[in-house]
Amino acid sequence: MRAVVFERFGEPAEVREVADPRPAEHGVVVRVEATGLCRSDWHAWQGHDPDITLPHVPGHELAGVVEAVGARVADWRPGDRVTVPFVCACGTCPACAAGDQQVCERQTQPGFTHWGSFAEYVALDHADVNLVAVPDGMTSATAASLGCRFATAFRAVVRQGRVAAGEWVAVHGCGGVGLSAVMIAAAAGARVVAVDVSPRALELARKFGAAECFDAGRAQDTAAAVRELTGGGAHLSLDALGSPATCAASVDGLRRRGRHVQVGLLPSATGTTPVPMARVIALELEVLGSHGMAAHTYPPMLELVRAGTLRPDLLVTSTLPLAAAPDALAALGDAPGAGVTVIEPWG
């Protein structure tokens, strides 16, 4: 099969022929019809994830058709259209037994723990636990955007963030995850402040329901601007980009007893990120993490999509062939991008 491969972190990837994957006894091989280009893939290419062994194929948000099935798989057959959370759970550890597959103790992640979906085929583990049927009428490009950014944003806003109608929600970083969060929070009846440095990203954020849009590149104190726009601070704030600056601004922009949800990855040379904990203590703020969404919790989200309340299809702003993926991956370091870019390996 053809796949995007890199031999060294941070050096150019290339499309080449590699061996086709085979399914584990509990897994499947999926013919990839679409796979999202995500900033997490850029982090993988940069060497920010300790699970990656070189040479490596990135890619973790995908949709496609089941091609081959392991002997112990009960619920899926070749020809089924599927997507999958980026966290593939084992289904048997204590976290999984509690229903928290998104923090599985033995999780695998395509594009991180093993070769991913920037390829014509990808192997996925524990299929009966992790696969999600793609609804009739949903395109593969839309379905591919669910497994990481849209489902991650849904859980971050609805479950971890406990969004309520009438609240102010600040979203720092309006790439794929951030725009998804804007759409989901607005659909829940919240008033959203979208924060980014890209005029295009802010334009899309307003299109998807943001009440206020703020250009962080034009002010020295983003948090102060959010507090002013919201009349005292956001009730809920998300760092959907992942940087020390956006994390601090998200926390500092909260009102008393507000909730910060960290969604964007925060790599740093020291392995830690400064957080304004004095403010957390003084205002009794909540600092929460959000790490994807388990497959068994997809139905409420998919029902909102079916009803037209949520429109993840509108977030897909461009599609690329596999040959363009290496350059697009490298470009994420300078410009995370607005909207969702989808790679179609067979296009």
C-alpha positions in Angstrom: 0.0 0.0 0.0 1.0 3.7 -0.3 1.6 5.5 3.0 3.1 8.7 4.3 6.3 7.7 6.1 9.0 9.7 8.1 12.3 8.2 9.1 13.4 11.0 11.5 11.5 13.4 13.6 11.1 16.8 12.0 12.6 15.8 8.7 10.5 15.6 5.5 8.0 12.7 5.2 7.4 11.0 1.9 4.8 8.8 0.2 6.1 5.3 -0.4 5.1 1.7 -0.8 5.0 -0.3 2.4 3.6 -3.6 3.4 -0.2 -3.9 3.9 -1.2 -4.3 7.6 -2.9 -7.5 8.9 -5.6 -7.5 11.6 -4.9 -8.7 15.1 -7.3 -11.5 16.3 -9.4 -8.8 18.1 -8.9 -6.2 15.4 -9.7 -5.2 11.8 -8.0 -3.6 8.8 -9.8 -0.6 7.4 -9.5 0.7 3.9 -9.1 4.4 4.6 -11.5 6.6 2.6 -10.7 9.8 4.5 -8.3 10.9 7.3 -8.1 14.2 9.0 -4.9 16.4 9.1 -4.6 17.3 12.8 -2.1 19.3 14.8 -1.6 16.2 16.9 -0.1 14.6 13.8 2.4 17.5 13.6 3.3 16.9 17.2 3.9 13.2 16.4 6.2 14.2 13.4 8.1 16.6 15.7 8.8 13.8 18.2 6.7 15.1 21.0 5.1 11.7 21.7 7.2 9.0 23.5 5.1 6.1 22.0 6.4 6.6 18.5 8.9 4.3 17.0 10.6 5.2 13.7 10.0 4.8 10.8 6.4 5.9 11.3 3.1 6.5 9.5 1.0 9.3 11.2 -2.7 9.8 11.1 -5.4 9.1 13.8 -8.8 10.4 12.7 -10.3 8.3 10.0 -13.2 6.7 8.3 -13.4 3.9 5.8 -14.6 0.4 5.0 -13.7 -2.7 6.9 -11.4 -4.8 4.7 -10.3 -7.7 6.9 -11.5 -9.0 10.3 -9.7 -10.9 13.0 -10.9 -14.3 14.2 -12.2 -13.0 17.5 -14.2 -10.0 16.2 -17.9 -10.6 16.6 -19.7 -7.4 15.6 -18.1 -6.3 12.3 -17.8 -7.7 8.8 -15.9 -6.7 5.6 -17.8 -3.9 3.9 -19.0 -2.1 7.0 -18.5 1.6 7.0 -16.8 2.7 10.2 -15.0 5.4 12.1 -13.2 5.1 15.4 -12.1 7.3 18.4 -8.4 8.2 18.3 -8.1 6.3 21.6 -8.6 2.6 21.0 -9.4 1.0 24.3 -8.7 -2.6 25.5 -12.2 -3.0 26.9 -11.1 -5.0 30.0 -9.0 -2.7 32.3 -10.5 -1.0 35.3 -10.9 2.3 33.4 -12.8 0.5 30.6 -14.9 -1.4 33.1 -16.0 2.0 34.5 -16.9 3.2 31.0 -13.9 5.5 30.7 -12.4 4.0 27.6 -10.9 7.4 26.6 -8.4 6.9 29.4 -7.9 3.2 29.0 -4.8 1.9 30.8 -3.7 -0.2 27.8 -4.9 2.0 25.0 -3.5 2.1 21.5 -3.7 5.0 19.2 -3.3 4.8 15.4 -0.6 7.2 14.3 1.1 7.1 17.7 1.4 3.6 19.3 1.4 2.0 15.8 1.2 3.1 12.2 -1.7 5.3 11.4 -4.2 6.4 8.7 -2.1 8.5 6.4 -2.2 5.4 4.2 -4.5 3.3 2.1 -5.1 0.8 4.9 -4.8 1.0 8.7 -5.0 -1.7 11.4 -7.3 -1.0 14.4 -7.3 -2.9 17.7 -10.2 -4.3 19.8 -12.7 -3.6 17.1 -15.8 -4.7 19.1 -15.0 -2.0 21.7 -13.9 0.8 19.4 -15.5 0.8 16.0 -18.5 3.1 15.4 -20.8 2.6 12.4 -20.9 5.6 10.0 -24.5 6.7 9.7 -26.3 6.4 6.3 -25.8 9.6 4.3 -22.7 10.8 6.2 -19.7 11.2 4.0 -16.4 9.7 4.9 -14.8 13.1 5.0 -17.3 14.2 7.7 -17.0 10.9 9.6 -13.2 11.2 9.7 -13.5 14.5 11.5 -15.5 12.9 14.3 -12.9 10.6 15.9 -10.5 13.3 17.1 -11.5 16.9 16.9 -15.3 16.9 16.8 -15.9 14.1 19.4 -13.1 15.5 21.5 -14.7 19.0 21.4 -18.1 17.5 22.2 -17.0 15.7 25.3 -14.9 18.7 26.4 -17.8 21.1 26.1 -20.7 18.9 27.1 -19.3 16.4 29.6 -16.2 17.8 31.1 -17.1 21.5 30.7 -20.8 21.0 31.7 -21.9 23.8 29.4 -25.3 25.4 30.2 -27.5 27.7 28.1 -26.8 31.3 28.7 -23.3 30.8 29.9 -20.3 32.5 28.4 -17.8 30.1 26.8 -14.4 31.2 25.6 -12.6 29.1 23.0 -8.9 29.8 22.6 -7.7 28.6 19.2 -10.1 28.1 16.3 -8.7 25.3 14.3 -10.6 22.1 13.9 -11.1 21.4 17.6 -11.8 25.0 18.5 -14.4 25.5 15.7 -16.1 22.3 16.7 -16.3 23.6 20.3 -17.7 26.9 19.1 -20.4 25.1 17.1 -21.3 22.7 20.0 -21.4 25.4 22.7 -23.5 27.7 20.6 -25.9 24.8 19.8 -26.2 24.3 23.6 -27.4 27.9 24.0 -24.1 29.3 25.3 -22.7 32.7 24.2 -19.3 32.0 22.7 -16.2 34.2 22.6 -13.9 32.9 19.9 -10.2 33.8 20.2 -7.6 33.4 17.5 -5.0 35.3 15.5 -6.3 34.3 12.1 -9.0 36.4 10.5 -10.2 33.4 8.5 -10.6 31.3 11.7 -12.5 34.1 13.4 -14.7 34.5 10.3 -15.6 30.7 10.5 -16.1 30.9 14.2 -18.8 33.6 13.7 -20.4 31.6 11.0 -20.6 28.6 13.4 -22.3 30.6 16.2 -19.7 32.7 18.1 -21.3 35.8 19.6 -17.9 37.6 19.9 -14.7 37.2 18.0 -11.4 38.5 19.3 -8.0 38.8 17.5 -5.4 37.8 20.1 -2.7 39.1 17.9 -3.9 42.7 18.4 -3.8 42.9 22.2 -1.3 42.4 24.9 -3.8 40.9 27.4 -6.2 38.4 25.8 -7.6 37.3 29.2 -8.5 40.9 30.1 -10.3 41.3 26.8 -12.3 38.1 27.4 -13.3 39.3 30.9 -14.5 42.6 29.4 -16.4 41.0 26.6 -18.2 38.6 29.0 -18.9 41.1 31.8 -16.5 39.5 34.3 -15.1 36.4 32.7 -16.2 33.2 31.0 -18.0 30.5 32.9 -16.3 27.9 30.8 -13.1 28.3 28.8 -11.2 25.9 26.6 -7.6 25.9 25.3 -8.2 24.2 22.0 -4.7 25.1 20.6 -2.3 23.9 23.3 0.4 26.4 24.2 1.6 28.0 27.5 0.1 31.3 26.4 -3.3 30.0 25.4 -3.5 27.8 28.6 -2.7 30.8 30.8 -5.1 33.1 29.0 -7.9 30.5 29.2 -7.5 30.3 33.0 -7.0 34.0 33.5 -10.1 34.8 31.5 -12.5 32.9 33.8 -14.9 34.4 36.3 -15.2 33.2 39.9 -15.8 29.4 40.1 -15.3 29.1 36.3 -14.1 25.9 34.5 -11.0 25.6 32.3 -10.8 22.6 30.0 -7.4 21.8 28.5 -7.9 20.1 25.1 -4.8 21.1 23.1 -1.6 19.2 23.7 1.0 21.0 25.7 4.5 19.8 24.8 7.4 21.6 26.4 11.1 21.1 26.9 10.6 20.5 30.7 7.5 18.3 30.4 5.4 20.8 32.4 3.4 23.9 31.6 3.0 26.9 33.9 -0.6 27.4 35.1 -1.7 30.5 37.1 -2.6 28.5 40.1 -2.9 31.5 42.4 -5.9 32.5 40.4 -7.2 29.0 40.5 -7.1 29.0 44.3 -8.4 32.5 44.8 -11.4 32.2 42.5 -12.0 28.5 43.2 -11.6 27.6 39.5 -11.8 24.1 38.1 -8.9 22.9 35.9 -9.9 19.9 33.8 -8.4 17.7 31.1 -10.3 16.2 28.2 -8.9 13.2 26.2 -11.1 12.2 23.3 -14.5 10.4 23.7 -15.3 6.7 24.1 -17.0 4.9 21.3 -20.0 3.9 23.4 -20.8 7.5 24.1 -21.1 8.5 20.4 -24.9 8.0 20.0 -26.1 11.3 21.6 -23.6 13.3 19.5 -24.6 11.4 16.3 -28.3 12.0 17.1 -27.6 15.8 17.2 -25.8 15.4 13.9 -28.7 13.4 12.4 -31.2 16.1 13.5 -29.1 18.8 11.9 -28.4 20.6 15.3 -24.7 19.9 14.8 -23.1 20.2 11.3 -19.6 18.7 11.4 -19.8 18.6 7.6 -19.5 22.4 7.5 -16.2 22.2 9.2 -14.5 20.3 6.4 -12.9 23.2 4.4 -10.5 21.3 2.1 -9.5 17.9 0.8 -6.1 16.7 -0.4 -4.7 13.7 -2.1 -2.2 11.5 -0.2 0.7 13.0 -2.3 0.1 16.4 -0.7 0.0 15.2 2.9 3.8 15.5 3.7 3.9 19.3 2.8 0.5 19.9 4.5 1.8 18.2 7.7 4.9 20.3 7.8 2.9 23.5 7.3 0.9 22.9 10.5 3.9 24.1 12.5 3.6 27.6 11.2 -0.1 27.8 10.6 -2.4 25.3 12.4 -5.2 26.3 9.9 -8.8 27.1 10.1 -11.4 24.4 9.6 -10.7 20.7 8.8 -8.4 19.4 6.1 -9.1 15.9 5.0 -6.8 13.6 3.1 -8.3 11.0 0.7 -5.7 8.3 0.1 -7.6 6.8 -2.8 -8.4 10.2 -4.4 
